[in-house]
Amino acid sequence: MKKSIKLTALAAVAALTLGAGPSAMADDDRGRKGPGGHMGGMHFEGPRGGGAGLEAVLAELVKAGTITQAQSDAISKAIINAPAAAKAAAEARKAAHEKLISDTVGVAWADIETRLKAGETLAAIAGDKKDALIAALVKEASDRITADVAAGRLTEAQATERKTGLAERITAEVS
């Protein structure tokens, strides 16, 4: 189960345990749902806001026997570590993307970056490999969308919408 699903489940359990009911998963004033937002009149901060409210919710769940102290500690640790894990994942995706471009074009990423900063387009840098680059980037984006559907982050309808015109958008970005 993904961390976001676990956190959503935790928020639902906490809300029901504390009597907040269905309103617990309603959007807060910033459009967020669940943890980090308003829950049944309580506001608790996410990993950047100190988490005092979250700790109180977890303490109540432990007290009520809904979760163990070990589970509470694991939840707290996961929330604290979530930003670092997300950053590491984003950096890994960026590195893979840069490697894909570099390998397809046959030019070191540092050189591509320098040339892009100088005003060249990826199409100009790719030269006769432009079509191969576009195909690789379309496949990368399509695979990412498919993975998001498999992980439950997108519906099939959303995936179809995002894939529509994908090649044209990527071609425009490369050129």
N, C-alpha and C positions, 0 to 999 in steps of 0.2 A: 504494500500500500504506500502511496506517495505521501510525503510529509504534509502537503497541503490538505489531502483527504483526511489524514490523521488529525490535523489541527481543526478542520471543519467538524469532524466527529466529536472531538473534545469539546468544542464550543457548544455543539448541540447537547451533549451530555450535561455540560455545566449549566446550560440554560434551563434544561428540563429539571435538573436536580435543584436548582435555586428558584424554580417556579417562574422563570421568565417566559416560557412557552415559545411559540413560533416567532415572536418578535425578535428573538435573540439573533436570528440570522438575517434580519433586515439590513438594508444598506445604512451605513452611518452617514454623517454629513459630508464625507468625502467620497462616497460611493463604494466604500469597502464593505465586505461582509465578514461577520464573525470576529475572530481574534484581532485585536487592534482597533476595534470599533466599539459601538455601544451595544451592550447586552442587557436587555431588560432593565434599563435605567442605570446600569453600571457602565462605567467606561474603564477599560483597562488598556494599558499601553502595550504595544508590540515590543520587539527586541530592542528598539532604539529608545523607547520611552521609559525605561526603568523597570517595567513589569510589575510594579507593586500591586496593581489590581489583579493581574494574572496570578501572582503568588497567593493572594487572598482567595481567589476562586479555587486554585489547586488545594490550598489548605482545607477549605470547606469540603472538597471532594474526598480528601484523605480522611477528614474527621467523620464524614458520613459513611465511610467504607466503600465508596464508589470506586476509588483507585487506591493503590498502595503508595506509601512514601517513595518507594523506588520508582514507581511509574511517574509520580509527580516530579521527582528529580530528573528523570529521563526527558520528560516533556520540557521542563525548564531548560535543560542543557540543549535540546534540539532547537528551541526557539532562540537561544543565545547564539548557537552555531549556524543557524540558517543563513544569515547574511554572508558569512564567509564562504559557506558552501555554494551559495548562489553566485557569488563573485567568481569563485574558482571555476564553476561550470560555464559562466559567461566567457571567462578568459580562455577556457579550453575550446569553446565554440568559435571564438574569434581566431585563435591560432589555427584551428582546422580549416576555417574559411580562407585565411591568408595562405595556408599551405596549398589548398586546392587551386587558388588563383596562380600562385607561384609555379607549382608543378605543371599546370596546364599551359601556361604561357612560356615556361622555360626560363624565367628570369627570377633572380633572388628577390624575396619580399622587400628587403631594405632598398633595393634599386627601384622596385615598383613604387614604393612609398615616396621615394625622393622624386621620381618622375611625376607622380600624381600631384605632389605639392608644387611642382614646377608648372603645373597646368595641363599636362598631357592627360588624355582619357585612357581608360583601360583598353578601349578599342585600338587606339594608336599604339599602345604598348604591346598589345597582343599581336598586332599585325595580321599575318595570314592565319593565326590561331584564334582569331576573334570568334568564329562560329563554334569552335570547340570549347572556348571559354564560356560562351553563352549557354551552350548545352550543359556543361558541367554545373554552372550556377543554377540553371533551371532545375536540374536533377537534385541538387543540394536542397533548394527551397522546397521542392515537391516532397522530397524524403522527410524534411523537417515537419511539413504539414501533416503528412501521413503518420509520423510518429506522435504528433500532438493528438490526432484522432485516436490512435491506439492507447494513448495515456489518459484519454478522457478530457483533455483540455479544449478540444474542438469537437463540434458535431460534424457529421458527414456534409450537411448543408453548408456549414461555415467553411469546411475544407474545399468544397466545390467552388464556393464564391472566391476564396483566396487563390485557387489555382487558375480561375478564369482570367485570361490575359496575362498570366505570369511571364511567359516568354517575351511578350511585348514590353512589359515593364522592365524586365531585366535587360533586354536589348537597349532600351532607352537609357538605363542607368550606366551601362557599359560604354555607350557612345558619347 
